[in-house]
Amino acid sequence: MSEAITQLSIQRLLSGNVEYVIPMYQRNYAWEEGEITQLIQDVIDYLPKRGDKARNYYIGSLVVYERPDTKTPVFETIDGQQRLTTLSLLTSYLKNTKAANLGWYSNLSIHFDSREHSRATFEAIFEGRFQDDPAEMLADTQINTGILNGYRLIQKVLPQRLKENGVSAQQFADFLFRYVQIMRVKVPADTDLNHYFEIMNNRGEQLEKHEVLKARMMEKLQACHQSQNCLHTVWEACANMERYVQMGFTPGQRSSIFGKLNWGRFVLANFDELSAALHRTQALVGRQGAPLTLEQIISKTSIAVEQDEAGDEAPERFNTVINFPNFLLHVLRVETQADIPLDDKRLLDTFEAHILKQPDPAAAVKRFTFSLLRCKYLYDQYVIKREFIKGADGWSLKRFKWNEGGERSRVGRGSYVNTFGEEEGSEGINRRILMLLSAFHVSTPTLVYKHWLNAALHYLFHSEQVEAQAYLQHMESVAKAFVFDRFLAPKEGLEYFAMIYENKGVCQTCREGVTAETLKPRLSFGNIENNLVFNFLDYLLWLEHGASESVKSYEFTFRSSVEHYYPQKPLQGIDQLALEDLHSFGNLCLISHEKNSRLSNFTPEQKKEFYLKNTLDSVKQYLMMQSQPWDAEAIREHYQQMTNVLLKSLVGNTSASALFE
């Protein structure tokens, strides 16, 4: 019998005579680019710097149940199978590419109960029975697309992240297999697994990092209960990122903070005004009038308006693009204008340095509390969300508005209207900003890389008044800076902090000296650093071709697979293209992994026929389909057209939208 809790290196986890079985009751492998990129980046972040000694990095736990009466240990995976599967895929990739000596990885330790597709796909990957694509060795009916997509994402993301961080594959592998540790937790043999799952799916009692941070901040204000109450109320109002912040306060508090007419303005100037306003409308006191203890304040639930009182929509209507711990870091960076990491693993250490250990920590906590509320208000008003309404969902850029009851009604009602006051379905500036922000968002699914959001909050926070056209022009300039000053820069690109805070979002690349020819090395397959290159181009093309019915309703989605429109490995009887044309930006477009798996070897004509019956994946792709025949000449012409569109956006640092008006 093995120990209940065992600390294992990744090499020990995946080697040896042990099986990890993914039982039928577990969901299929579902990690996408965000989760895979985060895991890879986490490992890279903990690599020792020059001269430092390597330290263990703990990647979490793997909860297992040991099946009885087996010759060798067989562990049924209860919790952690997504992480285990990803680690197995990552190790298989490093073995197949011979990036490191993995002689110890001779047996596949992960198995699937009664899932032949999963088993066959993983075996093809593990054994390296292919050149570029495991799907080549399997019939369509034998492929588990989730596992295949995970491997393809690793093929794409790992080389990119290693290059960006100046890390070799050998360094990465050495650290991953020796110093990355996982805790294997074995549940007792008599565990009722059904009951265990029920408990596991409920919210745990352990405090999250942001709750610990709140408690530490409260301690810095212990000399003033009114200030503690203010911090608590603001924190709870902001913590639910999917609810507009006005809904975190009582009606009386809303009027004091957001104006009496429609709760749509931010009327306070500093923490003292905020604290006084909240104290007037509702004091957090105990039954006998005594101030609450610190423990009572921390455990006190959010002050939320009752549904029937406000008549508000259910909070599930909106999905946010960021979580609360990461949002706290964005606020801290915006307020201090310090180059802090946007990584919630370092949340406590970062706030310790920039708030809690300042010469006057109480004053620092107060400033941050006020900034947190103001940033959440700005975020709700001016940053996209995913909105679910009437059985459909889509990107939304809306503000909260309170409407007083009419003559026949004494009860008012909250509603959500386009932020910049245009009618639903309008193709005006509200839609343009929404499209640009969604292009940013889908390009960087990983939370730690949401620098576009930091650029938006930095601009909004330091603007006396937010005007639609100025906001649009600023974010277009940020997009150009990211694309030209970093992703397409001929040498080492600028850092995000420098682009946002030092250059104020102004693109530094001038039209002179940049041509379609000079861009070729960075725009070829395998060298395009970020999907924003494709998505910003699609935004520009949407502006130019938006009158077309096919393009008018286009929406940015999470597409992360770069497709060769003329296939890399065409079907028998179809000519091969020269590599320069095949891998040219003119032959590439961004589509979903699922469609890439399905269509990879189709001819351009077959792909066009498929897309005529399905949703458009890319405006660039739509324009490619208009050209017949699709050959080397068409690819070169399309490359020139697309680079011309990109380069036009640099003319005089003009707003991109103005180029097509």
Summary of the structure (lengths in Angstrom):
residues: 661
radius of gyration: 26.9
end to end distance: 73.0
largest distance: 87.4
contacts: 2025
relative contact order: 0.07
helix: 51%
strand: 10%
